[in-house]
Amino acid sequence: ILIVSDAWEPQINGVVRTYQHIIPHLEALGHEVKVIGPKHFLNTSMPGYDEIRLALLPYYRLKGMIKKYKPDAIHIAVEGPLGWSARRYCKLKSIPFTTSYHTHFPDYTAKRVKFAPEWARHRGVEFVKRFHEPAASVMVATDSVEKELRSFGFENSFRRLSRGVNPDIFKPKDIDIFADLPKPVMLYVGRVAVEKNLEAFLKLKKKGTKIIVGQGPDKDNLKKKYPEAHFVGTKNSDDLADHYSSADVFVFPSKTDTFGIVIIEALACGTPVAAYPVTGPIDILNEADFGALSDDLNQAIDEALALKSDQKERATRVQELYNWPQVAHDFLHYLIEIDDELKKRFGEPDNDPLDFLEDVELINEQ
């Protein structure tokens, strides 16, 4: 299995974590998995986002890597330079491939192009439509994401690929690492970037303590602007679970996510969630004791804090609904196997003796 992803280690985000969890379960079933990411190429940082790397002119080298690996199935995870390059190769060779829609690219674009957000969003919609159009199927996390893509004019076949939690790590704990801080403790976990709408949470005038876990390009600015909030950096594994378990409510202010793994991790630790009624939260917080949804985030937080349901019951239900072995099984089932006749095309010579110029052609296509 070959996964081509512009989002890959050492990045920390929902895309990377999804495949980090899926791959071990695929390997346990006897499958070999290779991930091709930006670190295999000359790369540069994304403007304004140093931790995100973008491969530079990757097509020629990527094509050679695919031909050498001769995969049985190809999955393209992200609509970046590597994704477009893998898509182009598969199209030229008539090789079937699947894709995933992990990120609301149009909304992210609109957040960053502040002088013309509606224009940027429209162009973003056309961009993702064109990217996914030739895919045999598109994997999406929730019903609401599929519904939104249909509204964009997508005519693809969709497959539902949910997410999971590790119950050995994310579970209720009798712990309070915030015992010395004013209550209630309101926790956020995720990237500290404009598309996460974090300021909608930070600017709320509420009693208690706001804890921000994560890194990102907006961290220094927000830390100066909201000195009363505690910015504690990146946390992982048991340390992260301790933060979830010790919080009184988990706040998810993003309006641009397609799922939100951090939501189910918080719930698996027994902590209720407050969020806007948008893709991701609206699909997950569909049981009364999971949390609260409202267009008024302040109200959602108050309602989530008022929930009296048992933490262990909440955690047990979430762990039943979201498990990585099932996600990996679904992912495997959705892949399109490349038959023996099509595999011969990996060994075919390319028609263009100047095929290194295909990188330039690819830029023109995008």
C-alpha positions, 0 to 999 in steps of 0.5 A: 500500500502506498500513501502519498501525503503532503502532511507527514512526520514530523508535523503534528496534526489530524492528518498525520495522526490518522495514518500513524494510527491506521498503519500499525493495524494494516501491518499487523494484518500482514500488509506493507505500507509506504508513506511518501512525504515532503521529507523525501524531497527538496522542500520549503516551509509553507509561508507563515507556517514554518512547521508545514513543509512543501515539496518543491518540484516533486513530480519527476522524483515521485514518479520514479519512487512510485515506479520502483515501489510498484504498489498494489494500491495508491492512496493520496491523502492531501491536496498539496504538491505531492498529492497533485504529482501522484494524481497526475502520474496515476491519470497518465498511466490510467491507474486507479487511486483513492483520496481523502478529504481531511481539510476544509481547504476552501475555508482555510484559504478564506481565513488566510486571504483576508482581503478577498475571502469569498473569492478565495473560498470560491477558488478553493472549492474549484481547486478541491473539486478538480483535485478529487474528480478523477479519484475512484472514491473519496474517503470522508470522516462524517455525513456532514462533510459528504453533504457539504462536498455534494453542495460543492458539486462533487459527483464522486463516490464517497466512503466513510472513514471515521477515526478512533481513540486508544483506550489504553491512553485516553480514559478517565483518570482520578487526577487533577493536574490543575488543582491549584488553578481557578475553576472551571478549567477550560481546555483547548488542544490543537494547532494555534493558528488562525483557521482554528478560530481560537480567539473566539474562545480566548476573548470570552470573559469567563471565570476560571482558567483557559489552558491552551495545548499545542503549537502554531504560528499564532502562539506568540501573538495570542500569548501576548494578547491574552496573558491570562491564558496558560499556553503549555505547548505540545503534550503527548500520550499520557501527559495529554490524557492527564490534561484532558482528564483534569479539565472541566470542559474541552472547548473546540472553537474551530469551524473549519475541521472535518472531524476533530480527533481531539474531541473524541480523545477528550470524551474518551477521558470523560470530559464534555465538549463545547463547540459550534454546530459545524462539521465534525462536532455536529456529527460527534456530539450527537448524544446528550451527555457528550457536550453542547453545541451552540452558535454562542460558544459561551452558552455551549461552554456553560451547558457542557459544564452543567452536564452531570452524567457519569464520566466513565459512561461517557468514556465507555460509549466513545471508546465503543464508537471510535476504535482504530482497528475498525478504521484500519479495516474500513480503510483497507476495504476502500482501497482500489487494488491495481490489477496485474495488467495495470501494474505493467504500466509501472515498468513502461517507459515514459514518452517524453524524453524531457520528462523532468519538465513535467514538473513545470507542466504540473504547476501550469495545470494547478 
